[in-house]
Amino acid sequence: MTRGQLRDTEELANNMITENEKIYAKESNLAIAKTIQGLRAMFEETYPDPVRVVSVGIPVENLEKDPLNTAALETSVEFCGGT
């Protein structure tokens, strides 16, 4: 990341914290979850079916109903392989 990208990312994260954005998590069908616009995953990881999806500020159910909605591009939506 460039310094500018790092600064922008830090600002975005701090804004989410300041706004007290809600965190949503849900087990989703892997094929459906893969269609969510903006979803992030680790390419080298293999994810189970169902897969856990974690989203900041947008309920995962809403993302599943309208996976092509670009709202997920404005926040963090990710596969979670476990803790």
N, C-alpha and C positions, 0 to 999 in steps of 0.2 A: 504494500500500500504506500502511496505517496503521503507526504506530510499533510497535504490538504485533505486527502481521503480519510486519513486517521483523525484529523480534527473534526471533519464532518460526521464521522461515525461516533466519535465521543460526544459531540453535541446532540446527535439523535438519541443516543442511549441516555444521556443525562435528562433530556426532555421527557422521555418515557418514564424515568424514575420520578421526576418532579411532578408529572401529571398523574402519578400513581396508577399507571395503566394496569389493568387486570391481566393475569396470566391464565390462559386456558390450556387444558391438556385433555386429549381423548384418544382412545384406541380407534383407528380407522382402517378400513379395507385398504390394503396396499395399492391396488390398482387405482382406486378413487383418489387416494392421497397423492399419488404421483402426478395427478392432473392439476393440482392446485398451483395457480400462477404464483411464482416467486418463492415457492417452497425450497428450502435449502437442505441439503443432505451431504454427507461425506461420500464421495464417489467410490472410494475403496471399501466402504462398509456394505454389508449385506443386511437388509432389514427384514424382520419377520412379518408375516401376515396373520393377524393385524399388526399394524405399526402404530406406535405412539406419536401423535402430532402435538407439538407445543406451539402456541401462538400468543403474541402479545397484543392485547387490545381487540382482537376479533375472535368470537367464538368459533371453534373448529367446525361445529355443525353448520355455520353460515358458509364457511369456506367449502365444505363438502357439497352443499346445495348449489353453489355458484362458483365452481373452481376456476373459471376463466375471468372472474372479477379481478381487476388489477389492484384492489385495496391491499392485498397481501404484499404487494411490492413496496408498500410504505411502512412496513413493520417487520417484525421477526416472526417467521413461520418456519419451523424446522422439524425434521424427523428426530426422534429421541431413541437411541438404541439402548438406553438404560443407564442407570447411575452406578 
